[in-house]
């Protein structure tokens, strides 16, 4: 039973990561901002390998920031 819920969470995180990558690619922002967002997505992806629940929380925060137009400053 726990394995099923873990698989569901994995699928949800994978789908949301795909959505996040698509959204970041389509943003009309300076390249530095896009790179900073891409780094955040890489961090979430790496976290998913070790702590799926933490990755899901990080991804939720990132998606909320995108929804609200809060972007990191570019380099």
C-alpha positions in Angstrom: 0.0 0.0 0.0 2.8 2.4 0.9 4.6 1.6 -2.3 1.4 2.6 -4.3 1.3 6.0 -2.6 5.0 6.4 -3.3 4.5 5.6 -7.0 1.6 8.1 -7.1 3.7 10.8 -5.6 6.5 10.0 -8.0 4.2 10.3 -11.0 2.7 13.6 -9.7 6.2 15.1 -9.2 7.3 13.9 -12.6 4.3 15.4 -14.3 4.7 18.7 -12.4 8.4 18.9 -13.2 7.5 18.5 -16.9 4.9 21.3 -16.6 7.4 23.5 -14.7 10.1 23.0 -17.4 7.6 23.9 -20.1 6.5 27.0 -18.2 10.0 28.2 -17.6 10.9 27.7 -21.3 7.9 29.8 -22.3 8.5 32.7 -20.0 9.4 36.1 -21.5 12.2 36.9 -19.0 15.9 37.7 -19.2 18.1 34.8 -19.8 19.7 35.1 -16.4 16.3 34.7 -14.8 15.5 31.7 -16.9 18.9 30.1 -15.9 18.2 30.7 -12.2 14.8 29.0 -12.6 16.4 26.1 -14.5 18.8 25.7 -11.6 16.0 25.5 -9.2 14.3 22.8 -11.3 17.6 20.9 -11.3 17.7 21.1 -7.5 14.2 19.7 -7.3 15.1 16.9 -9.7 18.1 16.0 -7.6 16.1 16.1 -4.4 13.6 13.8 -5.9 16.2 11.1 -6.0 16.7 11.2 -2.3 13.6 12.6 -0.7 10.5 12.6 -2.9 8.3 14.4 -0.4 10.8 17.2 0.0 11.1 17.5 -3.7 7.3 17.7 -4.0 7.2 20.6 -1.4 10.0 22.4 -3.2 8.2 22.0 -6.5 5.0 23.3 -5.0 6.8 26.4 -3.8 8.4 27.0 -7.2 5.1 26.6 -9.0 3.4 29.0 -6.6 6.2 31.5 -7.3 5.7 31.1 -11.0 1.9 31.5 -10.6 2.4 34.7 -8.6 5.1 36.1 -10.9 7.9 35.9 -8.4 11.1 35.2 -10.2 14.7 35.0 -8.9 17.1 37.7 -10.0 19.4 36.7 -12.9 23.1 36.6 -12.7 
